[in-house]
Amino acid sequence: MNRLRVLSIVATTGLSTFLIALDNSVVYVALPRIGRELALSDAGLKWAAAAYPLALASFLLVAGQFTDTVGRRRALLTGVATFTVASVLCAVSTTGAALLGARALQGVGAAFVLPASLAITSHDLPHRMRTAAFGALTASMASALAFGPVVSGVVTQGLGWQWLFALNLPLGLVVCALCALVLPRASRCTEGAGRKAPSAVPLPVNALACVSVAAFAYVLIQGPSHGFTEPSVLLCAVTAGGGLLALYCSRRQGRSPALTLLLRRRAFTGGLLTQLLWGLGVTGVYFYTSQFLQNGLRLSPTEAGLAFTPVVCALFATVPFVTALTRRFGDSRVAASGLFFVALGLLLVALGSRSGRLAGLLPGLVSVGAGSALALPLTTRAMRASPEHLSGFAAGLFSATREVSGVFGVVVVGAVVTFVQDARLADGAPAGQSLSAGYQAGLYLAAVLVGAGVPVARWSLRGPATARTPPGP
């Protein structure tokens, strides 16, 4: 494979993931205006933020199996096309219910893009290019998370929030054309040497997992506003608990050999755990930082979006050094250092927010960006630990963990923010001080969650990485 073809594939997968990651972050800054125009409650705002990643996470395992069955190229095309159509529906939505439904459909399309992109990067590129390609993919997603607030602020303030979704139409058409022209046609994962691949997670188990996650999210979002003893909340709590118990029993009975095979691999399991902790901490911070900047520091949407640029600048400045650092110090030390710097950055943001000025947040945001780049070996090693015939399913499971943790990160961090804020208001503190206190408490929790991933990274990545993992257990 010549160098131009390799770069074209990397560019196509990078643009695909940039598109879906951008739409996961643009909503945060626009939420206050969306809430006012569509008359959404606080719970409605949380659903507007959670509908996309929740649907994405719910369909990722199915999409991963679809990728392994029909091929990576076709799966990526399907995902981008679905995402583009859903974006148009978001742009023309006039009610909160219509917007939430269209956002959920966007998540379904994105669910087919992520595992296909990761699987293509893992198995359709020369081995010597994979670490760099994963770096480009991570930088693409991280830059979308950072530039999303900037784009959202400028577009929302200048044109209206509907244009955040309308702009996806030309971008989606370009990405579809690139997928059709650039990606290898024969990209279906096959099992070598006549060996029979273990079956992936059965469809009923997938459906049960989706229902359990959605029910748990409903409990966490609606419980604080409606009361945890309200009948619908109680019913969802019982559904979530029963579903999780059934999933555990299913795995114990050996009904999902593919899942068991992946979880036996230390690098993959460690990657899942650190993704879970990172998402619980950082995603909630993104959500509430945009609220704090606009409601607490009284910044405009454009100014609030620009406040996130230090994250992407630090990330891009650090990514070129990751490969050299891993060769010198090893994957485990570099990845653990990355999580440490992310946790440290969250603490610095919390301390800096006490000043009441944007400048106080900048050192922490820089540390979060640099640390996220250094944590890259977690993704690289986790995906390399998966056998090729399960690359799509493994990528789906890995991405599902990130998205589910993001949904619950917004809710869990939000619960702490709301509890502390209400307690301060009850004590007679001014609204601004109460908001700042709640935001700082949420950041402290997020720092603890991400910091817990440091020893997990050291454990999961110790030892040398293998060039290719055999398909057997």
N, C-alpha and C positions, 0 to 999 in steps of 0.2 A: 504494500500500500504506500503510494507516494505521499510526500509531505503535504501537498496541497489538499489531497483527499482527507488526510487526517485532520488538518486545520478546519476544513469545511464541516466535518462531522462534529468536531468540538464546538464550532460556532453555532451549528444547528441545535445541538442539545443545550448549549448555554442560553441561546435566545428563548428556547421553549421553557426552560426552568425560570428564566428571568421574567417571562410574561406572567406565569402563574404565581410566582413569588411576589411580583409587584402588586398584583391585585389582592394579595393577602395583607398587604401593609398600607395601601392607599386609603383604605376605609377609615383607619384610626383617626387621622387628622380631620377627615370630613364628617365624622360621626356627630359632632355637635350641630352642624347645619342640617344634616340628614334628619336628625331627631326633631329639629324644629319644623322642618318643612313637611315631614310625614307624621308628625305628632306621635313619636315613639316614646314610651316610658323608659325608665332606667333598665328594666328587664328587656325591653325591646331593643335598646342599644346593645346590650350584651349579646342578644341573639343575632343582631346584625353583624357583630364581629365574629360570633361563633358559628354561624350557619355554614360559612365557607369551609373552615378547617374541619368542622365536624363531619360534613358530607364527604370531604376529601379523605379523612381518616377512615370513615365507614366503608368506602369502596376500594381502598388501596389493596387489600388482600385479593379481592376479586380481580382487580385490574392487573395485579402482579401475575396471577394465574393466567389471565387472558394474554398477557405478554409472552409467557412461556409457551402458550398453545398456538397462537396465530402469528407470532413474530413481533419483534421489537419495533420494526418500521411501521407496520400497520397499527399497532397499539398507540404509538406516538401520534400518528395522523388522526386517529379516532379521538384522542384526548384533546388535541389542539382545536379540531373542528367543533367538538361539543362545547369547549370553553368559549370559543368565539361567538357561537350562537347565543349562549347564555349571557354573555356580556352585553349583547344588543338588547336582550330582554331586561337586564338591569337598567340600561340607559332609558328605557321607555316606561319604567315602573312608576306608578302614581300613588301607590299605597304601600304601607309597610309590609303587608302580607305578600304582595307581588314581588317586592324587592327581596324578601327573605327566601321565597321560592326560587327566584332566579339566581341568587347567591349560592343556594344549595346545588343547583344544576352546574354552576361554575365549578364547585368543589368536585362534582362527579367527573367533569372533564379533566380537571387537574389531577385527579386520582389515576388517570391513565397515562398522564405525561410523566409523572415522577418516576415510577418503576421502570418505564421504558427508557428514559434518559439515563438513569443509573446503570441499567443493564447494558445499554449500548456502550457507555463509558468503560464498564468492567470487562466486556468481552468482544467488542467489535473494533477495538483499537490495539495497536502493537503494545506489548507489555511495557516497553521502555517509556511509552507516552502516557500511561494510565495515571500515574501520580500527578503529573502536570495537568492532565485533563480533569481529574477530580478537583485539583486546585482551582482550575478555571470555572468548573461547575459550582463549587462552593462560593467563589468570589462573585459569580453571577447572581446566585441566590441572596448572598449577603448584601450585595450592592443594591438589589431590588428592595430589600428590607430597609436599607438606609435611604435610597433615593425616593422610595415610595412616599414617605411623609413630605419630601420636598415637592414632588410632582403633585401630590394631593393638595398641598397648601396653595400652590400657584394656580392650578386648574380650578379648584373649588372657589377661590376668591375671585378669579378673573372670568370664568366661564360658567361655573355651576358644577355641582357634584356629578350630574348625569354624564358629563364629558369624561369623567374618569373611566367609565365603562365603554363609552362610544369609541374612544381612541383604540380600544382593543381590536376593533374590526379590521382596520388596515394592517395592524401588527400581526394579528392572527392569520390573515391571508398570506402575508409574506412568509411566516414560519411554515405554513402548510406547503407552500411551493418549495421551500428549502428541503423539507422532509421528503417530498416526492422525488426531488432531483438528486439529493446528496446521499441519503442513507442507504446502506446495503440492502438489497431486496431479500437475500437469503440470510435472515437474522433470527430464525427460530432456534431456540435452545434445544439441543438433542443430547441424548445420553450416549456416551461412547462405549465402544467395545461390547455392544450387545447387552449391556447391563440394564436392568429395569429400574427406572427412576421411582422413588417413593412417591406415593400420591400426595398431593397438596391438601390443604385444609378443605374438607367437604363444604359444599354450599350451605347446608343447614347450620353448620358451625359458624361460617362467616356471617350468616344472617343473625344468628344469636349474638355474636359479638357486636354487630352493628346496633341491635336493639338495646343491648346492655349499656353500651357507651352513650347512646342518645338518652336513655332513661336516667343515667347517672348525671349527665349534663343538665337535664331538666330539673333534677332535684337541687343541684347546686345553684342554678340560676334563678329558678322560681321560688325556692324555699325561703330565702331571706325576705322576699317581698310579699308572698302569699301565706307564709307560715309553713313550718315543716309538718304540721299536723293536718294540713289541708288534704282532702281525699286524693286528688290527682297527684300531689307530691308523694304521699304515702304509697300509692299504687306504683309509681315509677321507682321508688326506693326498693320496694319488694321485687319488682321486675329486674332491676339492676343487680340486686344481691343474688336472686335466683339464677340469673343468666351467668354471672361470674362463677357461681358454684358449679353449674352445669358444664361450663367451659373447662374448669379445672378437672372435673371427673372425666370429661371426654379425652383430655390429654393423658390422664393417668391410665386410661384404658387403651392407649395406643392408637386412637383413631386418626391422629394427625402425624404420621411418621415424618413428613417433610419438616414440620415445625420442630419436632423432637430432634431431628438431625441438625438443624440450624442452631438450636439452643445448646447443643452439646459443644459447640465451638466457642471457646472462651472469648476470642476477639469479637465475635458477633454479639454474644450476650452482653459483654461489657459495653459495646457500642450502643446497644439498646438502652441499657441502664443510664449511661451518660446522656444520651439524647433525651430521655425522659426527664432527668434532673435539669438539664439545660433549658428545655422547653418550659417546664414549670416555672423557672425563675425568669428567664429573659423575655418570653412572650408577654407575660403579664406586665412587665416593666414597660415594654413598648406601648401597650395599650394605655396605661395610666400616666406615662410620661407625657404623651400628647395631650391628655386631659389636663395635667398639671400645668403644662406650658401655656395653654390657652385660658384655663379658668383660674389658675393660681398666679402666674406671672403676667397674665393679660396680653399675651403675644397674639398676633394675627395668625391665621392658618399658614400663610407663607413663611412667617418668621419661625413658627413652631416646626414646620417641615425642615427648614434650613438648619435647625438646631441639631438634627441627626447626622449632618454631613461628617462630623469628626469620626463617626463610627466607620463609615466606608473608607474614608481617607486612611485611617490607621490600618484597616484590613488590607487594602491594596498595597500599602507600604510594607506590610509584614509578609504577605503571601510569597513573594519571590525568595524569601530566605528559609521557608519551611523545609524544603527538600534538603538543603545543606545542613540545617540544624538537626534533622532526624538522622542523617548519616553520621553526624558527629556525636550526638547525645542519645540517640535511640528514640523510637516512636513513643514509648511510655513516658519518658521524661518531658518531651516536648508537649505532648497532649495534656499531661497533668499540669504543666506550667500554664498552658493556655486556659484551662478551666480556672486555675488559681487567679490569673489576671482578670478573667471575666468577673469572678466573685469580688475581687478587690475593686474593680471598676464600679460595681453596683454599690459597694460601700462608699466609695468616693462620691458617687452621684447623690447618695442619701445625705452625706455630710455637706456637700456643696449646695444642696437645695435649701439649707438653712439660711444661706445668705440672701435668698430672695432675688438673685440675679442669675442670668443665663451663664455667665462666665464661670460660676461656681460648679456647673455641671460638666464643663468641657474635659477636665482631666479624667473623670470617670468614664465618659463616653469614649475617649481615646483608648483607655485600658480595655474596655469591652470589645472594641473593634480588633485590637491587636491580639487579645486572648482568643477571640473566635477564630482567627486565622491559624494560630498555633494549635488549636484543637483539631485541625484538619485530619491528622493521622487516624483519629477514631473512625471517621467515615471510610477512609481508604482501606484500613485493615479489616473493618467489618465486612465491606463488600468483597474484598479479596478472599475472605474466609468462606464465602458461600460458593458451593459448586455451581458450575455453569448452567446445568439443567434446571437449577432453582434460582437463577439470578433475578428473574422478574419477581418471583414470590418474595425473595429475600429483600429486594429493594422496596417492595410494597410494604412489608412488615416494618422495615427500618423507617420508612417515611411515615407510616401510620403512627408509629410511636411518637415521632416528632410532632405530628399534627394534633394527636390526642392530648399530648402534654401541653401543647399551646393553648388548646381550649380550656383545659383545667387550670393552666397557669393564670389565665385571665380571671377565672372564677375564684381560685384559691387566694391569689394575691389581692384580688378585689374584696374578698371577704375580710381580710385583715385591714385593708385600707378603709372600708366602710365602718368596721367595728371601732377602730381607733378614732376615726373622724367623728362618728356619732357620740362616742364617749367624751371627746373634748368639747363638742357642742353642748352636751348635757351639763358639763362642768362650767359652762359660761364663757368658753374661749371664743374669740372672733372666728368667723367663717374661714378667713384666709389662713389663720394659724391652725385651725382644725384640719383643713385640707392638706396643709404641709405636713402635719404630724402623721396623718393617715398614709400619705405617700411615702414618707420616710420609713414607717413601719413595714410597708409592703416591700420596699427595697431591702430592708434587713432580712426579711424572710427569703427573698429571692437569692440573696448572697449566700445564705446558709444552704439552700438547695443546690446551687451550682457548686459551692465548695465541697459538698458531699461527693461530687463526682471525681474529685482529685484522686483519692485512693482507689476508686473503681478503675480509673484510667491506668494507674500504675499496675494494678492487678491484671487487667485484661490484655494489655499490650506487652507484657514482659516476654522476653524471648524474641528470636529473630522472626521476621515475616517470611512466609513462603511465597515463591513466585506464582504458583498455581496450586489450588487446593484440589485434591482428588475428589471424584464424585461420591465415593463411598463414605460410610460413617467413620 
